[in-house]
Amino acid sequence: MADTSVLCRNHNNERCRLYCQGCQELVCQVCLQEEHKGHRFITLTTTMSNKRDELETYCRNNSQNKKRKIASFKDTLIQNIDDIESDLQQKWGAVQEETSNLTSRLTHKRSEMIQIKKNMEDVLQKSDIVEMCETAHVVGLTITENFTNEHTSLTATLPVYVEPEITPDLVGKLEHAHSCQQSFLYSRVDGENASSINSTKNKISFEIIDSIQTSLCSITSIAHDSKDEKSSFYVVSSSENAIMKYYGDGNSRKIKDLPGKRILSIAVVNSGRILAIAEGDCTIYSLKVVDTLKISKSWKIKTFFTFSDSQIPTALHTSKVYGNIYIATTQKNNGNRINRISVITDKKPLEIHLVAEINLETSFVPVKAIACSRGNVTVVMKKGTEEDAEGCICAVTSDLNSELQWYYGGRTETESQERMFSPTDVTEINRKNLIACDPLNNTFHILNHKGELISLVDTTNTFGIVRPLSLDAFNRRVFVGTSSSTVSPKAKIYSIYQEQ
């Protein structure tokens, strides 16, 4: 036992050699036989190591908690700014409309004034006194009738901006904030459009907020639970037929599997209920939590809806805009493939409505369909269900007779070769843009609402994200689920914040 320079406070001439775990204090040789007799002891080296680990764990957790609080505060602040901006734009639109109306009225009155001036000049040229007086009276009435009740004031009012109070609590939170890893994604566009788009200095800024290491080989579907205050995610691993729930602190819990089936996709209805579909199965399953008062919650599976005409659900998504459930299905009929997008209401009796049919090559199958805020439904189509199969992204409107609104076949060329476009997921982000992931080429494709490429992002070099497989978004955050690779043997969940 090594001596220390610390003298025992009970025995002045004795040096402390051990640490009492029960009393949590340093003890000397005499203490072992008296006050601390029969207690459990550990060496000073072990004590220092344990205390160091405790401090490191505390510091790490404290840093993560502060980072999450800062990110949450930032989300709230940005949302408030967006609300103010939206309010200003709405009021400014009213001001512009009234200004336009006022300009039209003034232009019309100017023409009338010019005509009145001409009439007055004609009056002055009259030689007959009676005729001049009668004409002057008519001109005077015209002026009175046209201008007495004319108002030229703007009535639209601008919203009043109230500065938020800067409290000591807020200052304390910001004082210990850490800067996040940040990268700027510049536009990469077709040559013929490069000059026009680059001239606008189009730039999208992202920063990585957090990442979670999972125990899964791949995350084929990810759905953020926006109603859960703990910032949790439901994820699906089709290869392992598992549905898991991961929390922001890295903890996880297995939800349920569908015995004998390969789960493809899930949709969050609320924090205690999700919907799931399986490969080749006509049924949509509902998984609902039961025994909510128990620490270890259990989930009950039941049938939510079954298609009766051989339609196979291939994608499932809950609209953040309308709250409805969008379902993509595929069906083979006399050698032809029919791909449909339908919407189902989560109310009894259940009602399903056909939104659109997508007619592409017979080998294309919809693997993701999302409702966007501009009224379109954006769909990821694949030639087969494999992750690396060729695919495309297209959009349709909620009209059975509508044609494709736009089609995006991807940009995948590198300096040495050109590879096929293999998208697996798409989601809507800030400013009504779209982000799609391509795990085969390790890229994000950021599109505007017309399906035009804004930015092509190399995820490996920009973020260190390898094989991005699934996406979801909430407010300004984008959540990315990956697949295992030579770089990472297990899948990860990334949280990325969009600056603008």
C-alpha positions as CSV (number, residue, x, y, z in Angstrom):
1,M,0.0,0.0,0.0
2,A,1.5,3.3,-1.1
3,D,1.7,6.1,1.4
4,T,0.4,9.6,0.7
5,S,1.3,13.0,1.9
6,V,-2.1,13.3,3.5
7,L,-2.1,12.8,7.3
8,C,-5.0,11.1,9.0
9,R,-7.2,13.7,10.7
10,N,-7.9,11.3,13.6
11,H,-4.3,10.1,14.1
12,N,-1.9,12.9,13.6
13,N,1.3,10.9,12.9
14,E,-0.3,8.4,10.5
15,R,-0.4,8.8,6.8
16,C,-3.5,7.7,4.8
17,R,-3.1,4.6,2.8
18,L,-6.6,3.4,1.8
19,Y,-10.1,4.7,1.1
20,C,-13.2,3.5,3.0
21,Q,-16.0,3.0,0.5
22,G,-18.8,3.1,3.2
23,C,-17.6,6.3,4.9
24,Q,-16.1,7.8,1.7
25,E,-12.9,9.1,3.4
26,L,-9.2,8.4,3.5
27,V,-8.0,6.2,6.3
28,C,-4.7,5.2,7.9
29,Q,-3.4,1.9,9.3
30,V,-4.8,2.7,12.8
31,C,-8.2,3.5,11.4
32,L,-8.4,0.0,10.0
33,Q,-8.4,-1.5,13.5
34,E,-10.6,1.1,15.2
35,E,-13.3,3.3,13.7
36,H,-13.4,1.6,10.3
37,K,-12.9,-2.0,11.4
38,G,-14.8,-4.4,9.2
39,H,-15.5,-1.8,6.5
40,R,-14.8,-2.2,2.7
41,F,-11.6,-0.6,1.5
42,I,-10.0,0.1,-1.9
43,T,-6.5,1.3,-2.9
44,L,-5.8,5.0,-3.5
45,T,-5.0,4.3,-7.1
46,T,-8.4,2.7,-7.7
47,T,-10.0,5.5,-5.8
48,M,-8.4,8.1,-8.0
49,S,-9.4,6.2,-11.2
50,N,-13.0,5.8,-10.0
51,K,-13.3,9.5,-9.1
52,R,-11.7,10.5,-12.4
53,D,-14.3,8.3,-14.3
54,E,-17.1,9.9,-12.3
55,L,-16.0,13.4,-13.1
56,E,-15.5,12.6,-16.7
57,T,-19.0,11.1,-17.0
58,Y,-20.5,14.1,-15.2
59,C,-18.7,16.5,-17.4
60,R,-19.7,14.6,-20.6
61,N,-23.4,14.3,-19.6
62,N,-23.4,18.0,-18.5
63,S,-21.9,19.0,-21.8
64,Q,-24.5,16.9,-23.8
65,N,-27.4,18.3,-21.7
66,K,-26.2,21.9,-22.2
67,K,-25.8,21.2,-26.0
68,R,-29.3,19.8,-26.2
69,K,-30.7,22.8,-24.2
70,I,-28.9,25.3,-26.4
71,A,-30.2,23.4,-29.5
72,S,-33.8,23.5,-28.1
73,F,-33.5,27.2,-27.3
74,K,-32.1,27.8,-30.8
75,D,-35.1,25.9,-32.3
76,T,-37.5,28.1,-30.3
77,L,-35.7,31.3,-31.2
78,I,-35.6,30.5,-34.9
79,Q,-39.3,29.5,-34.9
80,N,-40.2,32.8,-33.2
81,I,-38.1,34.6,-35.9
82,D,-39.9,32.6,-38.6
83,D,-43.3,33.5,-37.1
84,I,-42.4,37.2,-37.0
85,E,-41.1,37.1,-40.6
86,S,-44.3,35.3,-41.7
87,D,-46.5,37.9,-39.9
88,L,-44.5,40.8,-41.5
89,Q,-44.8,39.2,-45.0
90,Q,-48.6,38.9,-44.5
91,K,-49.0,42.4,-43.3
92,W,-46.7,43.7,-46.0
93,G,-48.8,42.0,-48.6
94,A,-51.9,43.9,-47.3
95,V,-49.9,47.1,-47.5
96,Q,-48.8,46.4,-51.0
97,E,-52.3,45.6,-52.1
98,E,-53.7,48.8,-50.7
99,T,-50.8,50.8,-52.0
100,S,-51.5,49.4,-55.5
101,N,-55.2,50.4,-55.1
102,L,-54.3,53.8,-54.0
103,T,-51.9,54.3,-56.9
104,S,-54.7,53.3,-59.3
105,R,-57.1,55.8,-57.7
106,L,-54.6,58.6,-57.7
107,T,-53.8,57.9,-61.4
108,H,-57.5,58.0,-62.2
109,K,-57.9,61.3,-60.3
110,R,-55.0,62.8,-62.0
111,S,-56.6,62.1,-65.4
112,E,-59.8,63.7,-64.0
113,M,-57.9,66.8,-62.8
114,I,-56.3,67.2,-66.2
115,Q,-59.7,67.1,-67.8
116,I,-61.1,69.6,-65.2
117,K,-58.2,71.9,-65.8
118,K,-59.0,71.8,-69.5
119,N,-62.6,72.6,-68.8
120,M,-61.6,75.5,-66.6
121,E,-59.4,76.9,-69.3
122,D,-62.3,76.6,-71.7
123,V,-64.5,78.6,-69.2
124,L,-62.0,81.4,-69.2
125,Q,-62.2,81.7,-72.9
126,K,-66.0,82.2,-72.9
127,S,-67.1,85.6,-74.0
128,D,-70.7,85.4,-72.8
129,I,-71.0,86.1,-69.1
130,V,-74.1,83.9,-68.6
131,E,-72.6,80.9,-70.3
132,M,-69.3,81.3,-68.4
133,C,-71.1,81.3,-65.0
134,E,-73.2,78.2,-65.9
135,T,-70.1,76.3,-67.1
136,A,-68.1,77.4,-64.0
137,H,-70.9,76.1,-61.7
138,V,-70.9,72.6,-63.4
139,V,-67.1,72.4,-63.1
140,G,-67.3,73.3,-59.4
141,L,-69.8,70.6,-58.7
142,T,-67.6,68.0,-60.5
143,I,-64.6,69.0,-58.3
144,T,-66.8,68.7,-55.1
145,E,-68.3,65.3,-55.9
146,N,-65.1,63.7,-56.9
147,F,-62.7,64.8,-54.1
148,T,-64.7,65.5,-50.9
149,N,-64.8,61.8,-49.7
150,E,-61.6,60.6,-51.3
151,H,-59.1,59.2,-48.6
152,T,-55.5,58.7,-49.3
153,S,-54.3,57.1,-46.1
154,L,-53.0,53.5,-45.7
155,T,-55.0,51.4,-43.3
156,A,-52.9,48.3,-43.1
157,T,-50.8,48.2,-39.9
158,L,-47.5,46.5,-39.4
159,P,-47.0,44.1,-36.4
160,V,-45.2,45.5,-33.4
161,Y,-42.0,43.6,-32.6
162,V,-41.5,43.1,-28.9
163,E,-37.9,42.5,-27.9
164,P,-37.5,39.3,-25.8
165,E,-36.3,39.9,-22.2
166,I,-32.7,39.0,-21.6
167,T,-32.8,37.2,-18.3
168,P,-29.8,36.1,-16.1
169,D,-31.0,32.5,-16.7
170,L,-30.7,33.0,-20.5
171,V,-27.3,34.6,-20.2
172,G,-26.1,31.7,-18.1
173,K,-27.2,29.2,-20.7
174,L,-25.5,31.0,-23.5
175,E,-22.3,31.6,-21.6
176,H,-21.4,28.0,-21.6
177,A,-22.5,27.2,-25.2
178,H,-20.1,25.3,-27.4
179,S,-19.7,25.9,-31.1
180,C,-21.0,23.1,-33.2
181,Q,-19.3,21.5,-36.2
182,Q,-20.4,23.5,-39.2
183,S,-20.1,23.1,-43.0
184,F,-21.4,25.1,-45.9
185,L,-22.9,23.4,-48.9
186,Y,-22.6,25.3,-52.1
187,S,-24.7,24.8,-55.2
188,R,-23.7,22.2,-57.8
189,V,-26.0,22.6,-60.8
190,D,-26.2,21.9,-64.5
191,G,-23.9,24.0,-66.7
192,E,-26.6,25.8,-68.6
193,N,-28.2,27.0,-65.3
194,A,-25.0,27.5,-63.3
195,S,-24.5,31.2,-64.1
196,S,-28.1,32.2,-63.2
197,I,-28.2,30.2,-60.0
198,N,-24.7,30.8,-58.8
199,S,-25.3,34.5,-59.3
200,T,-27.8,34.4,-56.4
201,K,-25.0,33.1,-54.1
202,N,-27.2,30.2,-53.2
203,K,-25.9,28.7,-50.0
204,I,-27.3,26.2,-47.5
205,S,-25.8,25.9,-44.1
206,F,-25.9,22.9,-41.9
207,E,-24.4,21.9,-38.6
208,I,-24.2,18.5,-36.9
209,I,-25.9,18.6,-33.5
210,D,-25.5,15.0,-32.3
211,S,-25.1,11.4,-33.3
212,I,-26.2,8.1,-31.7
213,Q,-24.5,4.8,-32.1
214,T,-27.1,2.0,-32.4
215,S,-26.9,-1.8,-32.1
216,L,-28.5,-2.3,-35.5
217,C,-26.9,-3.2,-38.8
218,S,-29.1,-0.8,-40.8
219,I,-31.9,1.8,-40.2
220,T,-34.2,1.4,-43.2
221,S,-36.9,3.7,-41.8
222,I,-36.7,6.5,-39.1
223,A,-39.6,8.5,-37.7
224,H,-39.0,11.3,-35.2
225,D,-41.6,11.4,-32.3
226,S,-42.4,15.1,-32.2
227,K,-44.8,14.6,-29.4
228,D,-42.2,13.1,-27.0
229,E,-40.4,15.6,-24.9
230,K,-37.4,13.3,-24.6
231,S,-36.5,13.7,-28.3
232,S,-37.0,10.1,-29.3
233,F,-36.9,8.2,-32.6
234,Y,-38.7,5.1,-33.9
235,V,-36.4,3.1,-36.2
236,V,-36.9,0.0,-38.3
237,S,-34.2,-2.5,-39.3
238,S,-35.7,-4.6,-42.1
239,S,-32.7,-7.0,-42.1
240,E,-33.2,-7.7,-38.4
241,N,-37.0,-7.4,-38.5
242,A,-36.9,-5.1,-35.5
243,I,-38.6,-1.9,-34.4
244,M,-36.6,0.1,-31.8
245,K,-37.0,3.4,-30.0
246,Y,-33.9,5.5,-29.4
247,Y,-33.7,8.5,-27.1
248,G,-31.6,11.6,-27.4
249,D,-29.4,10.4,-24.5
250,G,-28.5,7.2,-26.5
251,N,-30.7,4.8,-24.5
252,S,-32.8,2.4,-26.5
253,R,-35.8,0.1,-26.1
254,K,-37.1,-2.7,-28.4
255,I,-40.7,-2.1,-29.3
256,K,-42.0,-5.1,-31.1
257,D,-41.4,-7.2,-34.2
258,L,-43.8,-8.8,-36.6
259,P,-43.1,-12.6,-36.4
260,G,-42.3,-14.1,-39.7
261,K,-42.5,-10.8,-41.6
262,R,-39.9,-8.3,-42.9
263,I,-40.8,-4.8,-41.7
264,L,-40.5,-2.1,-44.3
265,S,-41.7,1.1,-42.9
266,I,-43.4,2.8,-39.9
267,A,-45.4,6.0,-39.3
268,V,-45.9,7.7,-35.9
269,V,-49.5,8.4,-35.1
270,N,-48.7,9.7,-31.6
271,S,-46.1,8.9,-28.9
272,G,-47.9,5.7,-27.9
273,R,-49.0,4.4,-31.2
274,I,-47.3,3.6,-34.5
275,L,-48.3,2.0,-37.8
276,A,-46.2,-0.6,-39.6
277,I,-46.1,-2.5,-43.0
278,A,-44.3,-5.6,-44.0
279,E,-42.9,-6.9,-47.3
280,G,-45.5,-8.6,-49.4
281,D,-48.3,-8.1,-46.8
282,C,-51.6,-6.4,-47.7
283,T,-52.2,-5.4,-44.1
284,I,-51.3,-2.2,-42.2
285,Y,-50.5,-3.1,-38.5
286,S,-51.2,-0.8,-35.5
287,L,-48.8,-1.1,-32.6
288,K,-50.1,0.5,-29.4
289,V,-48.5,0.8,-26.0
290,V,-50.4,-0.9,-23.1
291,D,-49.7,-0.9,-19.4
292,T,-48.6,2.7,-19.5
293,L,-48.1,2.8,-15.7
294,K,-45.5,0.1,-15.7
295,I,-41.8,0.9,-16.1
296,S,-41.4,-1.8,-18.7
297,K,-44.2,-1.0,-21.2
298,S,-45.6,-3.6,-23.6
299,W,-47.0,-3.2,-27.0
300,K,-50.2,-4.7,-28.5
301,I,-50.4,-5.5,-32.3
302,K,-53.6,-5.4,-34.2
303,T,-54.8,-5.0,-37.8
304,F,-55.4,-1.3,-38.7
305,F,-56.4,-1.8,-42.4
306,T,-56.3,-4.5,-45.0
307,F,-56.3,-4.0,-48.8
308,S,-58.7,-6.5,-50.4
309,D,-57.7,-6.2,-54.1
310,S,-54.1,-7.5,-54.0
311,Q,-52.6,-4.0,-53.4
312,I,-49.4,-4.4,-51.4
313,P,-48.4,-1.4,-49.2
314,T,-44.8,-0.4,-49.9
315,A,-44.5,2.9,-48.0
316,L,-46.1,4.6,-45.1
317,H,-46.0,8.2,-43.9
318,T,-47.8,10.6,-41.6
319,S,-48.3,14.0,-43.0
320,K,-46.9,16.7,-40.7
321,V,-49.0,19.3,-42.6
322,Y,-52.4,17.6,-42.6
323,G,-52.1,14.8,-40.1
324,N,-53.4,12.2,-42.5
325,I,-51.6,8.9,-43.3
326,Y,-50.3,8.5,-46.8
327,I,-49.8,5.0,-48.2
328,A,-48.0,3.9,-51.4
329,T,-49.1,0.6,-52.9
330,T,-48.2,-1.5,-55.8
331,Q,-50.3,-4.1,-57.7
332,K,-49.7,-6.4,-60.7
333,N,-52.6,-6.8,-63.0
334,N,-52.3,-8.8,-66.3
335,G,-48.6,-8.2,-66.5
336,N,-49.0,-4.5,-65.8
337,R,-47.9,-2.8,-62.6
338,I,-50.2,-0.2,-61.0
339,N,-48.7,2.1,-58.4
340,R,-51.1,4.1,-56.3
341,I,-50.8,6.8,-53.6
342,S,-53.7,6.8,-51.2
343,V,-54.6,8.7,-48.0
344,I,-56.4,7.2,-45.0
345,T,-58.0,9.1,-42.1
346,D,-57.2,7.9,-38.6
347,K,-60.9,8.1,-37.6
348,K,-63.6,5.5,-37.3
349,P,-65.0,4.4,-39.7
350,L,-61.8,4.4,-41.6
351,E,-62.0,6.0,-45.0
352,I,-59.4,5.6,-47.7
353,H,-59.2,7.9,-50.7
354,L,-57.1,7.4,-53.9
355,V,-54.8,10.4,-54.4
356,A,-53.0,9.5,-57.7
357,E,-51.6,6.8,-59.9
358,I,-48.0,6.8,-61.0
359,N,-47.3,5.3,-64.4
360,L,-43.6,4.7,-65.0
361,E,-41.8,1.6,-66.1
362,T,-43.4,-1.6,-64.9
363,S,-40.3,-2.4,-62.8
364,F,-40.6,0.7,-60.7
365,V,-42.1,0.4,-57.2
366,P,-42.8,3.3,-54.7
367,V,-40.7,3.0,-51.6
368,K,-41.5,6.4,-50.0
369,A,-44.3,8.9,-50.4
370,I,-44.7,12.1,-48.4
371,A,-47.2,14.9,-48.6
372,C,-45.6,18.4,-49.0
373,S,-46.8,21.8,-47.9
374,R,-47.4,22.9,-51.5
375,G,-50.0,20.2,-52.2
376,N,-47.8,17.8,-54.1
377,V,-47.0,14.2,-53.0
378,T,-43.3,13.5,-53.5
379,V,-42.5,9.8,-54.2
380,V,-39.3,7.8,-54.3
381,M,-39.4,5.0,-56.9
382,K,-37.1,2.1,-57.1
383,K,-36.4,-0.8,-59.5
384,G,-36.8,-3.5,-56.7
385,T,-36.5,-3.3,-52.9
386,E,-32.7,-3.6,-52.6
387,E,-31.0,-0.6,-51.0
388,D,-28.7,-0.1,-54.1
389,A,-31.3,-0.5,-56.8
390,E,-31.7,2.2,-59.4
391,G,-34.4,4.8,-58.6
392,C,-35.8,8.3,-59.2
393,I,-37.9,10.9,-57.4
394,C,-41.1,12.3,-58.8
395,A,-44.1,14.4,-57.7
396,V,-47.8,14.2,-58.3
397,T,-50.8,16.3,-57.3
398,S,-54.0,15.1,-55.5
399,D,-55.8,14.6,-58.8
400,L,-56.5,11.2,-60.4
401,N,-56.1,12.6,-63.9
402,S,-52.9,14.5,-63.2
403,E,-49.6,13.7,-64.8
404,L,-46.3,13.8,-63.1
405,Q,-45.5,17.3,-61.9
406,W,-41.8,16.8,-62.1
407,Y,-39.2,14.0,-62.3
408,Y,-35.7,13.9,-61.0
409,G,-33.3,11.2,-62.1
410,G,-30.3,12.3,-60.0
411,R,-26.8,13.5,-60.5
412,T,-24.1,11.0,-59.5
413,E,-21.1,11.6,-61.7
414,T,-17.7,11.8,-60.1
415,E,-14.3,12.8,-61.6
416,S,-13.7,9.2,-62.7
417,Q,-17.0,7.6,-63.4
418,E,-20.8,8.0,-63.5
419,R,-22.9,5.8,-61.3
420,M,-26.6,5.2,-61.2
421,F,-28.9,7.2,-58.9
422,S,-30.1,5.1,-56.0
423,P,-32.3,7.1,-53.6
424,T,-33.9,5.4,-50.6
425,D,-35.7,8.3,-48.8
426,V,-36.8,11.9,-49.1
427,T,-38.3,14.4,-46.7
428,E,-39.3,18.1,-46.7
429,I,-37.1,20.6,-45.0
430,N,-37.1,24.3,-44.4
431,R,-38.3,26.8,-47.1
432,K,-40.3,23.9,-48.6
433,N,-37.2,22.3,-50.1
434,L,-36.6,18.6,-50.3
435,I,-33.6,16.5,-49.2
436,A,-33.1,13.0,-50.6
437,C,-30.4,10.4,-49.6
438,D,-28.5,8.1,-51.9
439,P,-26.5,5.5,-49.9
440,L,-24.9,4.0,-53.0
441,N,-23.1,7.3,-53.7
442,N,-23.0,8.7,-50.2
443,T,-24.8,11.9,-51.2
444,F,-27.7,14.2,-50.2
445,H,-29.7,15.7,-53.1
446,I,-31.3,19.0,-52.1
447,L,-34.2,20.0,-54.4
448,N,-36.6,22.9,-54.6
449,H,-40.4,22.4,-54.8
450,K,-40.1,22.1,-58.6
451,G,-37.7,19.2,-58.4
452,E,-34.7,21.3,-59.5
453,L,-31.3,20.5,-57.9
454,I,-30.1,23.1,-55.5
455,S,-27.1,21.3,-53.9
456,L,-25.4,17.9,-54.3
457,V,-23.7,17.1,-51.0
458,D,-20.9,14.5,-50.5
459,T,-22.0,13.2,-47.0
460,T,-18.7,11.4,-46.3
461,N,-16.4,14.4,-46.9
462,T,-18.8,17.0,-45.5
463,F,-20.2,15.3,-42.5
464,G,-18.5,11.9,-42.1
465,I,-21.8,10.2,-42.8
466,V,-21.4,6.9,-44.6
467,R,-24.4,5.2,-46.4
468,P,-27.3,7.5,-45.4
469,L,-30.3,5.3,-45.8
470,S,-33.3,7.0,-44.2
471,L,-34.5,10.5,-43.4
472,D,-37.0,12.5,-41.3
473,A,-37.3,16.1,-40.4
474,F,-38.8,18.3,-37.7
475,N,-38.7,22.1,-37.7
476,R,-35.1,22.8,-38.9
477,R,-33.6,19.5,-37.9
478,V,-32.9,16.6,-40.3
479,F,-32.5,13.1,-38.8
480,V,-30.4,10.6,-40.8
481,G,-30.3,6.8,-40.3
482,T,-27.4,5.0,-41.8
483,S,-26.5,1.4,-42.9
484,S,-23.4,-0.5,-41.7
485,S,-20.3,-0.1,-43.7
486,T,-16.5,-0.8,-43.5
487,V,-16.2,2.4,-41.6
488,S,-18.9,1.7,-39.1
489,P,-20.0,-1.9,-38.4
490,K,-23.2,-0.6,-36.8
491,A,-25.8,1.9,-38.0
492,K,-25.9,5.5,-36.6
493,I,-28.5,8.2,-36.1
494,Y,-27.4,11.7,-36.9
495,S,-29.1,15.0,-36.0
496,I,-28.3,17.8,-38.4
497,Y,-29.5,21.4,-38.0
498,Q,-30.4,23.6,-41.0
499,E,-29.3,27.2,-40.6
500,Q,-31.3,28.6,-43.5
